[in-house]
Amino acid sequence: TNHTTIAVGIPVYKAHSTLHKCLASVAAQTRWPDKVYISNDNPGDLYDDITSDFPMLNIEFIDCDSNMGPGVARNRILEKCTEDYITFIDADDTVTPYMIELLLSNINNPTIVVSQAAFLQPMRNQPRMTPQGPNMRDIAPLQFMPRNDIQHPWVFGRLYSIKYLKDNGFDFSSLRQMEDGYLNACIRLSIEGTQFQWAITDMPVYLWNEGSEHSITRIHTKSNEIPVYNYGSCAIGADLAHSMAIAKVGKKNPFTPAIPRMAAEIMVNKYFQLFEVKDIY
């Protein structure tokens, strides 16, 4: 694998408070990437004071049109990328020092088009709302849940074959949610019944940080008549992305989506009810 080239793609939007920590985790890799592409979704923002601390990383900036969303920002990276494989990191996330080395070690033949390891998702139970506000006494300590199922729609902890993506015309959708779910669904649909494989290892390599929407270019977005991006709208996006992937790949008997339409509608309704309660108090 010494001759295999690896790229890291990082979309940024007003990520000055988080990008340094993200790049530090990339610089700590036991196997440095050959190129780090930073796709700036808020042209005019400058990050020279941050990137100057990482001369060991071969960083290339790409300017997007102002706030086109994470899918478009990542697609700008795919257009520029000439390396063999790419892994994407959100600007407010960090990765373990062995991530690239481990993901690359899974690729032992050219039929493997995605190499995946687990990512850690922070989980904390929500406070119960009362007329006096949230009851914080029943909050459990922060815990991390490893996610490593092939159905999870996000890009975290995955290394993608650039050749396979470009040969099939696969990229991220311009949706403001589940843009990566669309890409992953396209790949999963396309490899069914073929020689191509999706390799998975259980070692966690990626720490996802919930809480900095700015860093993943989602602020002030509109899609599916939901005025501002939120995690509840992901349920709608999951169903839409899945339908788009079926149309793109042309499979008649696709896999079962991670979030069925009925469950998606229930999730969205519950989500808005929760925030109506929070707004009242």
GIURBEL-V528291 format. One record per residue. N is the residue number from 0. RES is the residue in one small letter. SS is DSSP state (H for helix, E for strand, - for the rest). PHI is phi in radians with two decimals (999 if undefined). Layout:
n->N res->RES ss->SS phi->PHI
n->N res->RES ss->SS phi->PHI
This chain:
n->0 res->t ss->- phi->999
n->1 res->n ss->- phi->-1.13
n->2 res->h ss->- phi->-1.53
n->3 res->t ss->- phi->-1.33
n->4 res->t ss->- phi->-1.73
n->5 res->i ss->E phi->-2.20
n->6 res->a ss->E phi->-2.06
n->7 res->v ss->E phi->-2.02
n->8 res->g ss->E phi->-1.97
n->9 res->i ss->E phi->-2.28
n->10 res->p ss->E phi->-1.39
n->11 res->v ss->E phi->-2.25
n->12 res->y ss->- phi->-2.60
n->13 res->k ss->- phi->0.90
n->14 res->a ss->- phi->-1.77
n->15 res->h ss->- phi->-1.10
n->16 res->s ss->- phi->-1.43
n->17 res->t ss->- phi->-2.17
n->18 res->l ss->H phi->-1.12
n->19 res->h ss->H phi->-1.06
n->20 res->k ss->H phi->-1.12
n->21 res->c ss->H phi->-1.08
n->22 res->l ss->H phi->-1.15
n->23 res->a ss->H phi->-1.08
n->24 res->s ss->H phi->-1.24
n->25 res->v ss->H phi->-1.27
n->26 res->a ss->H phi->-1.16
n->27 res->a ss->- phi->-1.48
n->28 res->q ss->- phi->-1.12
n->29 res->t ss->- phi->-1.23
n->30 res->r ss->- phi->-2.35
n->31 res->w ss->- phi->-1.13
n->32 res->p ss->- phi->-1.24
n->33 res->d ss->- phi->-1.33
n->34 res->k ss->E phi->-2.66
n->35 res->v ss->E phi->-2.05
n->36 res->y ss->E phi->-1.69
n->37 res->i ss->E phi->-1.96
n->38 res->s ss->E phi->-1.70
n->39 res->n ss->E phi->-1.56
n->40 res->d ss->- phi->-1.57
n->41 res->n ss->- phi->-2.41
n->42 res->p ss->- phi->-0.92
n->43 res->g ss->- phi->1.93
n->44 res->d ss->- phi->-1.20
n->45 res->l ss->- phi->-2.00
n->46 res->y ss->- phi->-2.21
n->47 res->d ss->H phi->-1.04
n->48 res->d ss->H phi->-1.18
n->49 res->i ss->H phi->-1.53
n->50 res->t ss->H phi->-1.20
n->51 res->s ss->- phi->-1.15
n->52 res->d ss->- phi->-1.38
n->53 res->f ss->- phi->-2.25
n->54 res->p ss->- phi->-1.16
n->55 res->m ss->- phi->-1.31
n->56 res->l ss->- phi->-1.72
n->57 res->n ss->- phi->-1.49
n->58 res->i ss->E phi->-1.69
n->59 res->e ss->E phi->-2.19
n->60 res->f ss->E phi->-1.58
n->61 res->i ss->E phi->-2.23
n->62 res->d ss->E phi->-1.58
n->63 res->c ss->- phi->-1.79
n->64 res->d ss->- phi->-1.16
n->65 res->s ss->- phi->-1.01
n->66 res->n ss->- phi->0.80
n->67 res->m ss->- phi->-1.59
n->68 res->g ss->- phi->1.85
n->69 res->p ss->H phi->-1.15
n->70 res->g ss->H phi->-1.13
n->71 res->v ss->H phi->-1.13
n->72 res->a ss->H phi->-1.09
n->73 res->r ss->H phi->-1.24
n->74 res->n ss->H phi->-1.14
n->75 res->r ss->H phi->-1.07
n->76 res->i ss->H phi->-1.20
n->77 res->l ss->H phi->-1.05
n->78 res->e ss->H phi->-1.10
n->79 res->k ss->H phi->-1.48
n->80 res->c ss->- phi->-1.17
n->81 res->t ss->- phi->-2.06
n->82 res->e ss->- phi->-1.37
n->83 res->d ss->- phi->-1.34
n->84 res->y ss->E phi->-2.39
n->85 res->i ss->E phi->-2.46
n->86 res->t ss->E phi->-2.18
n->87 res->f ss->E phi->-1.88
n->88 res->i ss->- phi->-2.25
n->89 res->d ss->- phi->-1.33
n->90 res->a ss->- phi->-1.18
n->91 res->d ss->- phi->-1.83
n->92 res->d ss->- phi->-1.96
n->93 res->t ss->E phi->-2.35
n->94 res->v ss->E phi->-2.27
n->95 res->t ss->- phi->-1.30
n->96 res->p ss->- phi->-1.08
n->97 res->y ss->- phi->-1.77
n->98 res->m ss->H phi->-1.03
n->99 res->i ss->H phi->-1.10
n->100 res->e ss->H phi->-1.07
n->101 res->l ss->H phi->-1.19
n->102 res->l ss->H phi->-1.08
n->103 res->l ss->H phi->-1.21
n->104 res->s ss->H phi->-1.18
n->105 res->n ss->- phi->-1.26
n->106 res->i ss->- phi->-1.60
n->107 res->n ss->- phi->-1.80
n->108 res->n ss->- phi->-2.78
n->109 res->p ss->- phi->-1.22
n->110 res->t ss->- phi->-1.42
n->111 res->i ss->E phi->-1.46
n->112 res->v ss->E phi->-1.81
n->113 res->v ss->E phi->-2.39
n->114 res->s ss->E phi->-1.95
n->115 res->q ss->E phi->-2.22
n->116 res->a ss->E phi->-2.23
n->117 res->a ss->E phi->-1.30
n->118 res->f ss->E phi->-2.09
n->119 res->l ss->E phi->-1.77
n->120 res->q ss->E phi->-1.92
n->121 res->p ss->E phi->-1.17
n->122 res->m ss->E phi->-2.21
n->123 res->r ss->- phi->-2.51
n->124 res->n ss->- phi->-1.18
n->125 res->q ss->- phi->-1.33
n->126 res->p ss->- phi->-1.19
n->127 res->r ss->E phi->-1.38
n->128 res->m ss->E phi->-1.42
n->129 res->t ss->E phi->-2.26
n->130 res->p ss->- phi->-1.02
n->131 res->q ss->- phi->-1.61
n->132 res->g ss->E phi->1.95
n->133 res->p ss->E phi->-1.22
n->134 res->n ss->E phi->-1.51
n->135 res->m ss->H phi->-1.52
n->136 res->r ss->H phi->-1.28
n->137 res->d ss->H phi->-1.76
n->138 res->i ss->- phi->-1.45
n->139 res->a ss->- phi->-1.41
n->140 res->p ss->- phi->-1.02
n->141 res->l ss->- phi->-1.08
n->142 res->q ss->E phi->-2.23
n->143 res->f ss->E phi->-2.09
n->144 res->m ss->E phi->-1.81
n->145 res->p ss->E phi->-1.25
n->146 res->r ss->E phi->-2.11
n->147 res->n ss->- phi->-2.56
n->148 res->d ss->- phi->-1.37
n->149 res->i ss->- phi->-1.16
n->150 res->q ss->- phi->-1.40
n->151 res->h ss->- phi->-1.13
n->152 res->p ss->- phi->-1.51
n->153 res->w ss->- phi->-1.53
n->154 res->v ss->- phi->-1.56
n->155 res->f ss->- phi->-1.04
n->156 res->g ss->- phi->1.25
n->157 res->r ss->E phi->-2.19
n->158 res->l ss->E phi->-2.00
n->159 res->y ss->E phi->-1.90
n->160 res->s ss->E phi->-1.33
n->161 res->i ss->H phi->-1.12
n->162 res->k ss->H phi->-1.06
n->163 res->y ss->H phi->-1.14
n->164 res->l ss->H phi->-1.09
n->165 res->k ss->H phi->-1.30
n->166 res->d ss->H phi->-1.09
n->167 res->n ss->H phi->-1.78
n->168 res->g ss->- phi->1.18
n->169 res->f ss->- phi->-1.59
n->170 res->d ss->- phi->-2.71
n->171 res->f ss->- phi->-1.41
n->172 res->s ss->- phi->-1.38
n->173 res->s ss->- phi->-1.56
n->174 res->l ss->- phi->-1.05
n->175 res->r ss->- phi->-1.53
n->176 res->q ss->- phi->-2.57
n->177 res->m ss->- phi->0.99
n->178 res->e ss->H phi->-1.12
n->179 res->d ss->H phi->-1.41
n->180 res->g ss->H phi->-1.08
n->181 res->y ss->H phi->-1.11
n->182 res->l ss->H phi->-1.06
n->183 res->n ss->H phi->-1.13
n->184 res->a ss->H phi->-1.14
n->185 res->c ss->H phi->-1.04
n->186 res->i ss->H phi->-1.16
n->187 res->r ss->H phi->-1.08
n->188 res->l ss->H phi->-1.11
n->189 res->s ss->H phi->-1.27
n->190 res->i ss->H phi->-1.55
n->191 res->e ss->- phi->-1.08
n->192 res->g ss->- phi->1.35
n->193 res->t ss->- phi->-2.10
n->194 res->q ss->- phi->-1.39
n->195 res->f ss->- phi->-1.30
n->196 res->q ss->E phi->-2.29
n->197 res->w ss->E phi->-2.15
n->198 res->a ss->E phi->-1.58
n->199 res->i ss->E phi->-2.30
n->200 res->t ss->E phi->-2.19
n->201 res->d ss->E phi->-1.50
n->202 res->m ss->E phi->-1.19
n->203 res->p ss->E phi->-1.29
n->204 res->v ss->E phi->-2.26
n->205 res->y ss->E phi->-2.40
n->206 res->l ss->E phi->-1.94
n->207 res->w ss->E phi->-1.49
n->208 res->n ss->- phi->-1.92
n->209 res->e ss->- phi->-1.54
n->210 res->g ss->- phi->2.56
n->211 res->s ss->- phi->-2.26
n->212 res->e ss->H phi->-1.08
n->213 res->h ss->H phi->-0.99
n->214 res->s ss->H phi->-1.25
n->215 res->i ss->H phi->-2.03
n->216 res->t ss->- phi->1.11
n->217 res->r ss->- phi->-1.81
n->218 res->i ss->- phi->-1.21
n->219 res->h ss->- phi->0.96
n->220 res->t ss->- phi->-1.90
n->221 res->k ss->- phi->-2.34
n->222 res->s ss->E phi->-2.90
n->223 res->n ss->- phi->0.91
n->224 res->e ss->- phi->1.10
n->225 res->i ss->E phi->-1.71
n->226 res->p ss->- phi->-1.15
n->227 res->v ss->- phi->-2.27
n->228 res->y ss->- phi->-1.03
n->229 res->n ss->- phi->-2.68
n->230 res->y ss->- phi->-1.25
n->231 res->g ss->- phi->-1.13
n->232 res->s ss->H phi->-1.22
n->233 res->c ss->H phi->-1.03
n->234 res->a ss->H phi->-1.09
n->235 res->i ss->H phi->-1.12
n->236 res->g ss->H phi->-1.09
n->237 res->a ss->H phi->-1.10
n->238 res->d ss->H phi->-1.18
n->239 res->l ss->H phi->-1.16
n->240 res->a ss->H phi->-1.08
n->241 res->h ss->H phi->-1.12
n->242 res->s ss->H phi->-1.10
n->243 res->m ss->H phi->-1.12
n->244 res->a ss->H phi->-1.17
n->245 res->i ss->H phi->-1.04
n->246 res->a ss->H phi->-1.14
n->247 res->k ss->H phi->-1.17
n->248 res->v ss->H phi->-1.50
n->249 res->g ss->- phi->1.39
n->250 res->k ss->- phi->-1.47
n->251 res->k ss->- phi->-1.54
n->252 res->n ss->- phi->-2.14
n->253 res->p ss->- phi->-1.30
n->254 res->f ss->- phi->-1.12
n->255 res->t ss->- phi->-1.30
n->256 res->p ss->- phi->-1.13
n->257 res->a ss->- phi->-1.11
n->258 res->i ss->- phi->-2.18
n->259 res->p ss->- phi->-1.09
n->260 res->r ss->H phi->-1.01
n->261 res->m ss->H phi->-1.08
n->262 res->a ss->H phi->-1.12
n->263 res->a ss->H phi->-1.07
n->264 res->e ss->H phi->-1.12
n->265 res->i ss->H phi->-1.12
n->266 res->m ss->H phi->-1.04
n->267 res->v ss->H phi->-1.11
n->268 res->n ss->H phi->-1.06
n->269 res->k ss->H phi->-1.11
n->270 res->y ss->H phi->-1.08
n->271 res->f ss->H phi->-1.21
n->272 res->q ss->H phi->-1.09
n->273 res->l ss->H phi->-1.03
n->274 res->f ss->H phi->-1.33
n->275 res->e ss->H phi->-1.14
n->276 res->v ss->H phi->-1.12
n->277 res->k ss->H phi->-1.10
n->278 res->d ss->H phi->-1.12
n->279 res->i ss->H phi->-1.09
n->280 res->y ss->- phi->-1.65
